[in-house]
């Protein structure tokens, strides 16, 4: 059986700059992980110290304020490293690296499924993705209502089949089921990337391969007829009212090739090509994708957009 050891050490292989207060050189402090006769070093976010200072820190006696701070950082680092290594079965440097670099993941108690799901939701929230955050929170609430103490090892194809059946008995649509399960799939992939879920137990895939297959979305086209659009245009509304604003935004979206509200409020003057008579923009929905997968929308500036129905009467395009 391979021996696993973690220890914070003074890396004396290469000195840093000379200590300004003395002639003694300083060295970086690093976490050393040893496994199967291999060693890896992980730098700590603390200033380097001399060999003499390191000896005092090791003894934990008669230390200066700076040395005490390093002393506590060393103890906290070793404790965190031990916690991570004890939760990885079997141990691998790949899994340790992923967990060590992600401090938010490492701080979650027992690396629970619910804790990691919340970390993922928090990341979405910090990224300003309010709608996606809400969707993932609903997915987590739904999963926990079905299985209160849901753990990583519960996420099997059989469990997902039972969860889908439960959702159907609750009257959830196939689209909702698909949205929640795609959210779960994303969190499981996040768990795999951070060494919390073994890739060989990945539950999603083809049914013919013994995996769980997410039901396809049912996308029913609900197009308005031309008389219905004309009725919206002719709707009698009070000038300057919220109803007028809502109607004009809808009509702008309709004539601008289906531009959604989020894209409308993010339009900039540079998106408008007056010479060619078009508006060009990248959808906010796809701006996080690879450049090759980004969708650019082109809307022709026709008389409907430029003749009284534009919401720019109320809000100008965003400044550059």
C-alpha positions in Angstrom: 0.0 0.0 0.0 1.4 3.4 -1.0 2.2 5.8 1.8 0.4 9.2 1.8 1.9 12.1 3.7 1.2 15.9 3.8 3.5 18.5 5.5 4.2 22.2 5.2 7.9 22.7 4.6 10.4 25.4 3.9 11.5 24.9 0.3 15.2 25.5 0.5 15.9 24.4 -3.1 15.9 28.0 -4.3 16.2 31.2 -2.3 14.0 34.2 -2.7 15.3 37.8 -2.5 17.6 38.8 0.4 15.8 39.7 3.7 15.9 43.5 4.0 16.5 43.3 7.7 19.4 40.8 7.6 21.8 39.1 5.3 20.0 35.8 5.6 18.2 34.6 2.4 14.5 33.8 2.6 12.8 30.7 1.1 9.2 30.0 0.1 6.8 28.0 2.4 5.0 25.2 0.6 2.7 22.3 1.2 4.4 19.0 0.3 2.2 16.0 -0.6 3.9 12.6 -0.9 2.3 9.6 -2.5 3.7 6.5 -4.1 7.2 7.9 -3.8 6.2 11.0 -5.8 6.1 14.5 -4.3 4.3 17.7 -5.3 4.7 21.1 -3.9 1.9 23.7 -3.5 2.8 27.3 -2.7 1.2 29.0 0.3 0.0 32.6 0.2 2.5 33.8 2.8 5.8 35.6 2.5 9.0 33.6 2.5 11.1 33.3 5.7 14.7 32.6 6.7 15.8 29.2 8.0 16.2 30.8 11.5 12.7 32.2 11.4 11.4 28.8 10.2 13.0 27.0 13.2 11.1 29.4 15.6 7.9 28.9 13.7 8.4 25.1 13.9 8.9 25.3 17.7 6.0 27.7 18.2 7.9 29.6 20.9 9.0 33.2 21.3 7.7 34.3 18.0 7.1 37.7 16.5 3.6 38.8 15.3 4.5 37.9 11.7 5.9 34.6 12.7 2.7 33.8 14.7 0.6 34.6 11.6 2.7 32.1 9.6 2.5 29.5 12.4 -1.3 29.6 12.3 -1.4 29.5 8.5 0.9 26.4 8.5 -1.4 24.6 10.9 -4.6 25.6 9.0 -3.0 24.5 5.7 -2.0 21.1 7.0 -5.4 20.6 8.5 -7.1 21.4 5.3 -4.8 19.2 3.3 -5.4 16.2 5.6 -9.1 16.7 5.4 -9.0 16.6 1.6 -6.7 13.5 1.4 -8.9 11.6 3.8 -12.0 12.2 1.6 -10.4 11.0 -1.6 -10.8 7.2 -2.2 -8.6 6.1 -3.9 -6.2 9.0 -3.7 -4.9 10.6 -6.8 -2.9 13.8 -7.4 -5.4 14.8 -10.1 -8.3 14.7 -7.6 -6.3 16.5 -4.9 -5.2 19.2 -7.3 -8.8 19.9 -8.3 -10.0 20.0 -4.7 -7.0 22.1 -3.4 -7.4 24.8 -6.0 -11.1 25.2 -5.4 -11.2 26.7 -1.9 -15.0 27.0 -1.9 -15.4 23.3 -2.6 -12.8 22.4 0.1 -14.6 24.3 2.7 -17.9 22.6 2.3 -18.6 20.3 5.3 -18.0 16.7 4.3 -18.1 17.7 0.6 -21.8 16.8 0.6 -23.9 16.7 -2.5 -26.2 19.5 -1.2 -23.1 21.6 -0.2 -21.6 21.3 -3.7 -24.9 22.1 -5.3 -25.1 25.3 -3.3 -21.5 26.2 -4.2 -22.5 25.8 -7.9 -25.5 28.0 -7.3 -23.4 30.7 -5.6 -21.0 30.7 -8.6 -24.0 31.3 -10.9 -25.2 34.1 -8.6 -21.8 35.8 -8.5 -21.8 35.6 -12.3 -25.0 37.7 -12.5 -27.0 34.8 -14.0 -30.2 35.4 -11.9 -32.5 33.4 -14.1 -30.2 30.3 -14.2 -29.5 30.7 -10.4 -33.3 30.5 -9.8 -33.7 27.4 -12.0 -30.9 25.5 -10.3 -32.3 26.4 -6.9 -35.7 25.0 -7.9 -33.9 21.9 -9.1 -32.2 21.4 -5.8 -35.4 22.0 -3.8 -37.2 19.5 -5.9 -34.5 16.8 -5.5 -34.4 17.4 -1.7 -38.1 17.2 -1.4 -37.9 13.7 -3.1 -34.9 12.6 -1.0 -34.1 14.7 2.0 -30.6 13.3 2.7 -29.5 12.9 -0.9 -25.8 11.9 -1.1 -23.4 11.4 -4.0 -23.7 7.6 -3.9 -27.5 7.9 -4.3 -27.1 9.3 -7.8 -27.6 6.1 -9.8 -29.6 5.5 -13.0 -32.3 3.8 -10.9 -32.6 6.8 -8.6 -33.0 9.1 -11.5 -35.8 6.9 -13.0 -37.6 7.0 -9.7 -37.2 10.8 -9.4 -38.6 11.2 -12.9 -41.6 9.0 -12.1 -42.1 11.1 -8.9 -42.0 14.3 -10.9 -44.7 13.0 -13.3 -47.0 12.1 -10.4 -46.5 15.6 -9.2 -47.8 16.9 -12.5 -44.5 18.4 -13.7 -44.2 18.8 -17.5 -41.5 17.0 -19.5 -39.7 20.3 -20.1 -39.5 21.0 -16.3 -38.2 17.5 -15.7 -35.6 17.9 -18.4 -34.5 21.3 -17.0 -34.0 20.0 -13.5 -32.1 16.9 -14.6 -29.8 18.9 -16.9 -29.1 21.1 -13.8 -28.3 18.0 -11.8 -26.0 16.7 -14.6 -24.1 19.9 -14.6 -23.5 19.7 -10.9 -22.4 16.1 -11.2 -19.9 17.1 -13.9 -18.7 19.8 -11.4 -18.3 17.2 -8.8 -16.3 15.0 -11.1 -14.0 17.9 -12.0 -13.4 18.4 -8.3 -12.7 14.8 -7.4 -16.0 14.3 -5.5 -17.7 11.9 -7.8 -16.1 8.9 -9.6 -16.4 9.2 -13.4 -17.1 5.5 -13.8 -20.3 5.9 -11.8 -21.6 8.7 -14.1 -25.4 7.9 -14.3 -26.3 9.8 -17.5 -26.1 8.3 -21.0 -28.0 6.0 -23.3 -30.6 3.6 -21.9 -29.2 0.8 -24.0 -25.9 1.2 -22.1 -27.6 0.9 -18.7 -27.6 4.7 -18.1 -30.3 7.2 -17.5 -31.4 9.3 -20.5 -32.9 12.7 -19.9 -36.3 13.1 -21.6 -36.2 15.4 -24.6 -37.9 18.7 -24.4 -41.3 19.1 -26.0 -41.1 22.4 -27.9 -44.5 23.4 -29.1 -44.5 26.3 -31.5 -47.2 28.8 -30.5 -47.1 31.4 -33.3 -49.5 34.3 -33.4 -51.6 34.9 -36.5 -51.2 38.2 -38.4 -54.6 39.5 -37.3 -53.5 39.0 -33.7 -50.3 40.9 -34.2 -52.3 43.7 -35.9 -54.6 43.7 -32.8 -51.7 44.3 -30.5 -50.4 47.1 -32.7 -53.9 48.8 -32.7 -54.4 48.4 -29.0 -55.6 51.6 -27.4 -53.3 52.6 -24.6 -52.8 55.8 -22.6 -49.7 57.7 -23.9 -46.8 57.4 -21.5 -48.4 54.5 -19.6 -46.7 51.2 -18.6 -49.1 49.4 -21.0 -47.8 51.5 -23.9 -44.2 50.8 -22.8 -45.0 47.0 -22.7 -46.7 47.1 -26.1 -43.8 49.0 -27.7 -41.2 46.6 -26.3 -43.1 43.6 -27.5 -43.5 45.1 -31.0 -39.8 46.1 -31.1 -38.9 42.5 -30.2 -41.3 41.1 -32.8 -39.9 43.3 -35.6 -36.3 42.9 -34.4 -36.2 39.2 -35.3 -37.4 38.0 -31.9 -34.9 40.0 -29.9 -35.6 39.2 -26.2 -35.9 41.9 -23.5 -32.5 41.2 -21.9 -30.9 41.7 -25.3 -32.9 44.9 -26.0 -31.8 46.6 -22.8 -28.2 45.7 -23.5 -28.2 47.2 -27.0 -25.4 49.7 -27.6 -25.1 52.4 -30.3 -22.4 50.4 -31.9 -24.8 47.6 -32.6 -26.8 49.8 -35.0 -25.5 50.0 -38.6 -27.4 52.9 -40.0 -25.7 52.6 -43.4 -26.7 49.0 -43.9 -30.0 49.5 -42.0 -29.5 46.7 -39.6 -29.0 45.9 -35.9 -26.4 43.3 -35.1 -25.7 41.8 -31.7 -24.7 38.6 -29.9 -27.4 37.1 -27.7 -26.6 37.3 -24.0 -27.7 33.6 -23.8 -24.7 32.6 -26.0 -22.1 35.1 -25.1 -20.5 32.7 -22.6 -20.1 30.1 -25.3 -17.0 29.6 -27.4 -16.7 32.2 -30.1 -17.4 29.5 -32.8 -20.8 28.8 -31.0 -21.9 32.3 -30.5 -25.1 33.3 -32.3 -25.1 36.7 -33.9 -28.6 38.1 -34.6 -29.2 40.6 -37.5 -32.5 42.6 -37.5 -33.4 44.8 -40.3 -34.4 48.4 -39.3 -37.7 48.6 -41.0 -40.4 51.3 -40.7 -42.1 49.5 -37.9 -39.0 49.7 -35.7 -38.0 53.2 -36.8 -41.5 54.7 -37.0 -42.8 55.1 -33.5 -42.7 51.7 -31.9 -39.1 51.7 -30.8 -38.6 51.6 -27.0 -35.7 54.0 -27.4 -38.3 56.7 -26.9 -38.0 55.6 -23.2 -34.5 54.3 -22.9 -31.5 55.0 -25.1 -29.1 52.2 -26.0 -26.4 51.6 -23.3 -23.4 53.8 -23.6 -20.2 52.4 -25.0 
